[in-house]
Amino acid sequence: MTTPKPDRKKQLESRSLIVAMVGNLFMGAAGILAGILSNSNAIMMDGLYSMIGFGSAYLGRRISFRIDAGPDKRRPFGYAADEAIFSTFRSLSLLGLVLFAITNATKNIYSYFNGMVPEPLVFAPMFVYFAAIGLTCIFLWAFHYFTWRQTGKSSSILRLESKAALFDGLFTAAAGVGLGAIYLFRDGPLAAIAPVGDSIIVLFLCLLAIGTYVREFQGGLGELANVSARPELLATARRALRAAIADDGGALRDMSVTKQGRTVLVTIYYDPQRPILAKEVDSLNLRMIRDARKAIDGADVYLMITEYPRRWPDAINPYKESA
């Protein structure tokens, strides 16, 4: 797949996030209204989920405009971390919503089995809601997913938005099926749980979703903490830079690869094994950046001239406490 130019990539991402804002605002307003009219916690949660989606799409669009701005006086390491921050706190906000919903559903079920009957569900608004929202979620997922592919699969924002739209659609479909079953069998096999069927559905769906958001949150924290990227990315970077190092004639002492959002930072600990001018270092660094970007979209290379790897030897380590 051909990776588009940065300006085109930003244009695609911005367009997708505008669509996400409009779609989530519509779904959020519809969910809250339908939840109030139907006394349904499941629908109310669906609406709140969409309102978080609206806020996330707005913030994501602002971040996408400056993600490639590069270092400046205010941000000496550039703005790449913003995407990882966004993904982390987007996952955290959704995780918080899921935990709140689990707590609320558990409380309703407990109260019901202790004799407190909740307000009965009103089914009429539900069916219109599920049909409209289900179609909207399918459209949003497809739009985000194919836009993400058009950007060369490099946008963590679009990847997370497509996953969120897919989960919202699955949540809506499952809630619709569950509430439809309760409606059809409320006087039969499901009579005993019909008053809290809504809460049972919320609890079941949230337990299915919580693992995904925990993994997304952990992945975002890992990027923010500069945890080493996956081994295959390190191997790709090593292969891409092998020729530049061989042509220069020095020795590679160490290499690290970290990822923040769509930016992959390759740090080279390099011993030229000869006197070297600053302009030669710059020329080598620029060649490494070009070679790395041929193999890894969004790669940057930080070339450190040193005779040591990433950790100082114990004999001269300034951070090691004296015996």
JOCOR-V593478 format. One record per backbone hydrogen bond with DSSP energy under -0.5 kcal/mol. CO is the residue of the C=O (numbers start at 1). NH is the residue of the N-H. If there is no record, write none. Layout:
BEGIN
co = <CO | CO>
nh = <NH | NH>
END
This chain:
BEGIN
co = <5 | 6 | 7 | 8 | 9 | 10 | 11 | 12 | 13 | 14 | 15 | 16 | 17 | 18 | 19 | 20 | 21 | 22 | 23 | 24 | 25 | 26 | 27 | 28 | 29 | 30 | 31 | 32 | 33 | 34 | 35 | 35 | 38 | 39 | 40 | 41 | 42 | 43 | 44 | 45 | 46 | 47 | 48 | 49 | 50 | 51 | 52 | 53 | 54 | 55 | 56 | 57 | 58 | 59 | 60 | 61 | 62 | 63 | 63 | 66 | 75 | 75 | 79 | 80 | 80 | 81 | 82 | 83 | 84 | 85 | 86 | 87 | 88 | 89 | 90 | 91 | 92 | 93 | 94 | 95 | 96 | 97 | 98 | 99 | 100 | 101 | 102 | 103 | 104 | 105 | 106 | 107 | 108 | 109 | 110 | 111 | 111 | 112 | 115 | 121 | 123 | 123 | 124 | 125 | 126 | 127 | 128 | 129 | 130 | 131 | 132 | 133 | 134 | 135 | 136 | 137 | 138 | 139 | 140 | 141 | 142 | 143 | 144 | 145 | 146 | 147 | 148 | 149 | 150 | 154 | 155 | 156 | 157 | 158 | 159 | 160 | 161 | 162 | 163 | 164 | 165 | 166 | 167 | 168 | 169 | 170 | 171 | 172 | 173 | 174 | 175 | 176 | 177 | 178 | 179 | 180 | 181 | 183 | 185 | 185 | 188 | 190 | 190 | 193 | 193 | 194 | 196 | 197 | 198 | 199 | 200 | 201 | 202 | 203 | 204 | 205 | 206 | 209 | 209 | 210 | 211 | 212 | 213 | 214 | 215 | 216 | 217 | 218 | 219 | 220 | 221 | 222 | 223 | 227 | 230 | 230 | 231 | 232 | 233 | 234 | 235 | 236 | 237 | 238 | 239 | 241 | 242 | 243 | 244 | 245 | 245 | 251 | 251 | 254 | 256 | 257 | 258 | 260 | 263 | 263 | 264 | 264 | 265 | 265 | 266 | 266 | 267 | 267 | 268 | 268 | 269 | 269 | 270 | 270 | 271 | 277 | 278 | 279 | 280 | 281 | 282 | 283 | 284 | 285 | 286 | 287 | 288 | 289 | 290 | 291 | 292 | 292 | 296 | 298 | 300 | 301 | 302 | 302 | 303 | 304 | 304 | 313 | 313 | 317>
nh = <9 | 10 | 11 | 12 | 13 | 14 | 15 | 16 | 17 | 18 | 19 | 20 | 21 | 22 | 23 | 24 | 25 | 26 | 27 | 28 | 29 | 30 | 31 | 32 | 33 | 34 | 35 | 36 | 37 | 38 | 39 | 40 | 122 | 41 | 44 | 45 | 46 | 47 | 48 | 49 | 50 | 51 | 52 | 53 | 54 | 55 | 56 | 57 | 58 | 59 | 60 | 61 | 62 | 63 | 64 | 65 | 66 | 66 | 67 | 69 | 72 | 78 | 82 | 83 | 84 | 85 | 86 | 87 | 88 | 89 | 90 | 91 | 92 | 93 | 94 | 95 | 96 | 97 | 98 | 99 | 100 | 101 | 102 | 103 | 104 | 105 | 106 | 107 | 108 | 109 | 110 | 111 | 112 | 113 | 114 | 114 | 116 | 115 | 117 | 123 | 126 | 127 | 128 | 129 | 130 | 131 | 132 | 133 | 134 | 135 | 136 | 137 | 138 | 139 | 140 | 141 | 142 | 143 | 144 | 145 | 146 | 147 | 148 | 149 | 150 | 151 | 153 | 152 | 4 | 156 | 159 | 160 | 161 | 162 | 163 | 164 | 165 | 166 | 167 | 168 | 169 | 170 | 171 | 172 | 173 | 174 | 175 | 176 | 177 | 178 | 179 | 180 | 181 | 182 | 183 | 184 | 185 | 186 | 188 | 190 | 191 | 193 | 194 | 196 | 197 | 197 | 200 | 201 | 202 | 203 | 204 | 205 | 206 | 207 | 208 | 209 | 210 | 212 | 213 | 214 | 215 | 216 | 217 | 218 | 219 | 220 | 221 | 222 | 223 | 224 | 225 | 227 | 226 | 259 | 233 | 234 | 235 | 236 | 237 | 238 | 239 | 240 | 241 | 242 | 242 | 245 | 246 | 247 | 248 | 249 | 250 | 253 | 271 | 269 | 267 | 229 | 265 | 263 | 260 | 265 | 266 | 300 | 258 | 267 | 268 | 302 | 256 | 269 | 270 | 304 | 253 | 254 | 272 | 306 | 251 | 281 | 282 | 283 | 284 | 285 | 286 | 287 | 288 | 289 | 290 | 291 | 292 | 293 | 294 | 295 | 295 | 296 | 299 | 264 | 266 | 303 | 268 | 304 | 305 | 270 | 306 | 316 | 317 | 320>
END
